[in-house]
């Protein structure tokens, strides 16, 4: 029987209704699961989470909630094989690519469990030291951070059904804030199964964790001023969310991660034959093709000195040609499919748009597929070339969400930095060089338009964490078109789920408050 992905609201699974949405295998088109339409009783479900879920969570200390996260990790670690099977079938990913999502989720959840345990038995966070407001020092001001009164609504993207939930939920639940997640329908099966496993294990209190599969209708209407919204997806959808009455009228706190034309930059010193050059090519190919290029942090623009464009293209093309694309069930497959035929069509349309102003340096779309036909969502990698970065337009404003990257020639360091800024804000830029002064200058300049700058020299070839990998200790987000938001960053993530208030009071009152709080140290 085809699984039906029920909604979990008000502390219970809603009844099965008429199937409306179908989840399919992107390689074989086999039906995998179905969901219904709009969820019933959303206002009541949100109220239940705000009252019952928040009450139970906030009765715990940070250390108790951290232990709850650690228990969730144990439950899901025991279900790994099930999760990998779902990811292969529903997302079309190879085992290695599925691990980026699944193991990344468990690692991040465990990371916040460890951080939270160090916060101890407190229920609030003190930010900084108290400041005097009177000459006799008896009346002072202390910034106190308390968990928000509302719920955290997550509207997530299709590319990370596991990590996309838990990298947000880890900070929210640790903060004492109940979570309602709406995963992208096309890959909702994995999110649904993980939520079901945690709920079945009795780890979280009723109302602390809810899920809505299928339609998102009515979710934003149920928000109130003290709730928060975290969205990952397209800039077009993000703009619609920002203009929703609940967001615009009630100033609902919102975090958005949207489109990102990330760059990776080869230093002027990194000539062919040098370790930095080889590192650049190896990592460019890897980051282009992990999860078939369906990562918000994947490099979309590769900036290299004009003099070495041909050498980079030749070296990258050789490695791209060696990657077998096709059915992830086949042992020789190095890159699986896009998540759906719809995403395949979107990526093809975007590739055609970029080809109008770029040459094709490597055309993976012409390569034969392994154990898959042309009706599947499999798409080979493509490397495009742009010699005149100043004349190009679409390459700086259109993201192809697939295994596509444009190689762009730059004249000097100032030109490379200028090109990078033309993305109007991105999640990540990476730099490959052996010149420490060049890297320091470029990192500082790129930080103004990128949420993260990943700097790699041959010295850290074996230890750097990767251009595309999001580590929980570093912030994830970016300015401008990337959404203007921030997630993760260690304990910084907790700020989104707390309300900062200046408590102006006599010293003895602040001392009493201090006994219930712990200092927040980033």
N, C-alpha and C positions, 0 to 999 in steps of 0.2 A: 504494500500500500504506500502511495506517495505521501511523505510527511507533510502535515499541515503546520505552519509556523504560527501558533496561537500568540495573541498578545497576553502579556502578564501585567495586570493592573489591579489596584486595590488589594494587593496581596493574594491574587488568585489568577489562574489561567482562564481567559475568556473562552466561551463556547466557540466551537468551529462554525464558521459561516460559509456562504457560497464562495468558492475560490475565485479570485479576481486576477491575481498576478502569478505567473509561473516562473520558477527558477530553473534554468537549463544548463546542461554541460556545454561549455563553449566550444568543445571539440566535436562531440558526437551529437549534440542537440537533444540528448535524452532529458526528459523531464525529471527533475530531482526533488523539488518541493513546491508547495503552493502557499500563498497567503490570501487573506481576505481583503476587504476594502477598508473604509474608514473605521477607526476604532470607536467603540461605543463608550459613552460616559467619561469622556476625557476631563471635563471640569471636576467631577467627583474624584477621579483617579489622581489628579494633580493635588487636590485638597487632601486626600488620604496620605499621599507622600509627604506633603508639607507638615502635616500634623503627626501622623503615626510614625512615618519613617524618620523624620527629623527628630522627634521626641526620643525615640529609641537610640538613634545614633549619638545625639548630643548628651544623652545620659552617660555615655561612655567617655573615658579619657582618650587622649591621643594614643597612648600606649595600647589601650584596649582595642581601638579601631585598627591600629597597626597589626596587632595579633590577628584580627579578623582578615586583613589582607593576606597575611602569611598563610592562613588556613585555606583561603581561596586558591592560592598558588599551589598548595599541596593537592587539592582536589583536582585541579586542571592538569597538573603534571601527570596524574594517573590516567588521564583521558587523552594523552597526546596522540596516540595512534588514530583515534576517532577523528580528532581535529585535522590531522594531516590528510586523512581520506576525504573529508569534506572539502578541504581546500583544493585538493587535486581535482575533484569532480566539479566543484562550483566555480572556482577561480581559474582553473586551468593551469595551475602553477606546479613546477617541479618540486621535489622535496626540499632542495636547497632554498628555493624562493619562498616556499611555504614557511620555512623556518624563520625567515626575516620577519614575517607577521606573527607567527605563533610563539616562537621563542622570545621575540622582541617584546611581546605582550607580557609573558610570564616574568621576564627579567625586569621590566619596568615596574610591574606590580610588586615584585620582591624588593626592588630598590626602595620603593616608598614605604614598604613594611619596615624595612631597616631604619630609614630616616625617622619614621613616626615613633618607633620604639624609643628613640633618644629624646623625644619630647616629653616623655614621662606621664605623670598623672594629672597634668594640667588640662583645662578645658578652654582656655583662651590663650592668646599670644600677645606678649608685650613687645612693641616695636621701639627699639632704642631706649635711651634713658629718659627719666622724667626731667622736665625743664621747669625752672622756677618762674612763677608769675608775680611774686611779691618780694619786697625788700627783705622781709624776715625769713624767707625761704619756706614758709609754712603753707603757702598755697601754690600748687604745682600742676603741671599738665603732663599726662602720660598718654601716648597713643596706644590704644588697645585694639586688637583685632579679634572679633568674635565671629563665629560661623553665621552665614547668612540665614535668614528666616525662611527662604524659599527652597525651590528644587533646582537642580541642574538638568537642563534639557540638552541632550547631545543629538545633533543631526549629522550623521557621519557619512563619509565617502565610501565608494565601492571597493577601493583598492586595498584597504587594511581592515577587514572585518573583525580581526582579533585585537591587534595593537590599537586600532582606532578607538575602540571602546575603552580598553584598560589603561591606556596612557592618560585619558581624561578622568576615568572613574577612580583611579588610584588616588589622585589628589583630592577629588571631591569627597569620596567616602572617608578618607583620612581626616578631612576637615569637618566631617559630621554632616555632610549635605547629601540628601537622597538624590538618586540618579534616575532619569527616564531617558532611555536611549532609543533613537530611531535610526537603525542601520539602513544603508542603501539597499533597496529591495533585491536587486540583482544578485547580491552575494550575502544576503542576510542569514543564511543557514548557519554559518559558523558562529556568528554573534549570538544567534538564538540558542544554539546548543551550549555554548559556554555559560550564558546566563541561566539556562535551565539547570545545568550541572551545579552551579553555585547555589541556586535557590533550593534545589533538591537536597543538598547537603546541609541545609539549615544554618548556613554561616552568617547570613545577613538578616536583620530583622524585617518584618513585614513593612512594605512601603519604601525600603531603602534602595531597592533595585527593581526597576520596571523596564519592560521592552514593548515597543510598538513596531510590528512588522507590516509590510504592505503600504497603504496610503499614509501620507503625512498630514492629511486634511484635519484641521482643527487644532493641531499641536500649538501653533503660535498664539491662537486665540485664547488658549488656556493659561498663558503666561500672565503673571502679575508683577508689580514693581520690584518685589524682593527676590524674584527668580533670576537665574542666569541662563544664558544660551551660549552654547559652543557649537560652531558650525565648521565643517570641513567640506569643501567642494568648489564649484566654479565661481568666478567673480560675478558672473551674471546673476546666479541665484543669490549670492551674498548681497548684492544690491537690492534685490527684492525683499530679502529678510530685513535689511536695515530700514526699509520704508514701511514695514508692517506697522499698523497702529499700535500694537502692544509694545513694540520696540521704540518707535518714534515718540509716542505720547507718554509712555510710562518710564522711559529711560531704563529699560531692562538692560542690565549689564551684558555685553555681547563680546565674544571672542571669535574671530574669523580667521581661518586659514584658507586662502584661495589660490588662484593661478600663480605660477611662479616660473619665470624664465631664468632659471639658475645658470650660472656660468662656472666654467673651470678654466683657469688661466695658466698657460705655460710661460715660465720666466724667460727673459731675453738671453739669459746665460745658458739655458738648457738646449744645447745643440744635439743633433743626432749622434748617438753613440755614448752620450753621457747617461749616468744613472737616473738623473732627474727626468730626462726625456723618456726613457723606458718606463719609469714609474707613471708618468703622465698618460702614456698610451695605454698601459695595462689597466689603469683605473678608469680611464675614459670609456673603454669598451665594457668593463665590468659594470659601471654605473649606468651606462646606456641600456644594458640588457637585463639587469636584475628585475624580476617581476615584469618582464617584457616592457620595461620602460614606464610602467604604471606606478611610479613613485612621485610624490609631490616634490621630492628633493632631487630627482634625476637631472643630470645636466642637459640643458636644451641648447646652450651656446658654448662652443669650445673655442676660446681665444688663444691664438698662437701667433708668434712673429711671422710676418708675411714670407720671410726667407725660408721658413721651414714648413710651410703649409703642405707642400707636396710630400715631404718626408713623413709628416704626421699622418696624412691621408693614406699613404702607402702602407705604413706600419699598422694603422688601425684597421684598414680594409683586410689585411691578411689575417688578423685575429677575428674579425667579424665573420669572415668567410668560413672559419673553422667551427662556428657555433651551429649546431644542428637545431632547427626549429620545428616543432610539431607537437605530437601528443605527449603530454608529460608522463604517461604510463610507460613509454618506451625508454629503456635503459640508456640509450644513446642521445636522448633529447637533452639539449643544453638550455633551451629556452622554450617555455610553453606558450600558451595563447593569451590574447587579451580576454577580458572577463565576459564579453558578449559580442555578438555580431554587430550590435548597435555601436559599441565602442570601436570595433574594427572599422566600420564605415566612417565614423567621426575622425579617426586617426588618418584614414586614407584621404579624406577630404582636406584635412589640415596639411598633409604631406604635399598634396597637389598645389595648395596655396603657396607653400614655401618654395616649391620647385619653380614657380613663376619668376623668382628673383635669385635663385641659387642653382648651381650645377650639381649633378649627382656624382658623388665620389665613390659611393658603394651602394648598390641597389640590392638589398636583401630580399625585397619583395619578389624578385625573379628566381630566388633559390627554391628548389623542390622541398616540400614539407615531408616530415618523417611521420608516417602512420596517421596522416590527416589529409583531408581533401580541401578543395578551394571553397567549400561551404562552411568551413570551420572559422573560428576567430583568430587563427594563427597568422602572425604578421612578422616577416623577417625584418632585421634592423636596417636602417638607412642612414647613411652619413652624407650630408649635403655640404657644399662649399660656397662661401661668400668671400670674394676677394675685396669688394668695395663695401665695407661695413657702413660707410656714411650714406651711401645711396640706398641701402636696403631698408625696408620698412617693416614688413610682416615678421621677419625673423626676430625683431625686437618687441613685438607685441602679440604674437599668436603662439600659444603653446600647443604642440601636438602631444597628446597624452598617450604616448606609446614609444617604441624603440627608435626614436628619431632624434638626431642631433645635428646642428649646423656648425661646421668648422669655419671660423671667421679670422681673417688675417688682420693684425694690428701693426701700426708703424713704430710705436714706442710705448713706454710704460704709461704715459699720460693718455695716449689714445686708447690703450687697453682698458684703463679705468673708466674713461668716458663711455666706451661701448658698453661696459658692464652696467653703468648707471641707466642706460637707455631701456633697460627692462622695467624701469619704474617701480623698483622694489621687489626683492626676491628672498626666498628662504635661505639660500646658501650659495656662497662662492667658494671655490677652492683654488689654491695657488700651488704650483709645483716648481721648485727652483732649488739651487744650492747656494744662492746668494742671500744671506740673512738680512742684509740691509734692504735689498730689493723687496724681499718678502714682508719685512716690517712696514715699509712704506706702503706697499700695496694693501696689506691687511687693514691698516688704519683708514686708508681711503675707501676701501670697499665696505667697511663696517657701516658707513653712512647710509647704504642702500640695501644691506643684507642682514638678515637676522643672525646668521652664523657665518664665520669665515674660517675655512678649514685649510691650514697651512701645512704643506708636506715638503720635507727635504729628504734626501737619501738617508740621513741619519735615523729617520723614524719610519723607514719603508716597511718594517715588519710590525710596528706598534701603533701606527695611526689607525683611527677607527673608521675612516672612509668618508668620502664626500657625501654620500647619500644616507648614511646611517644616522638616525636620530638617537642621541644618547640622553638618558633622563637627567643627567647632571647639567646639561647645557640647554638653554632655551631653544624652543622650536617655534618659529613664526617669522614674520618679516614685515617691513613697512609697505605702504603703497598698495600696488596691485596684489601683493601677497596677502593682503587682508588686514595688516596693521595690528595683528594679535601676537600673544605670547603664550606658550604652554611649556610645561616641564621647567627645566632650570633648577632642579633640586627643590628646596623648600619655597622658592619663589612661586611655584605653581599654586601653593596654598592661598596666596593673596587674592586670587580670583574668586575664591569661595568663602572669603571672610569680608566682613565690613569693618573698615578702619574708622575708629571714633576717637576723638580727643577727649579724654576724661580730665576735667579741671576740678580739682578737689583738694581738701586738706591732706597733708602728708600721711596721717594715720589711715585715711580711707584708701589712699593709693597703696599703702603697705598691705592692707587687707586684700585688695585686688591682686596684688603681686603674689600672694600666697596661692591664688587660684590659677595663675598664669605661668608661662615659661617664655623666656626671651627668644624671639625669632631671629636666628642668625643665618644669614645666607652663606 
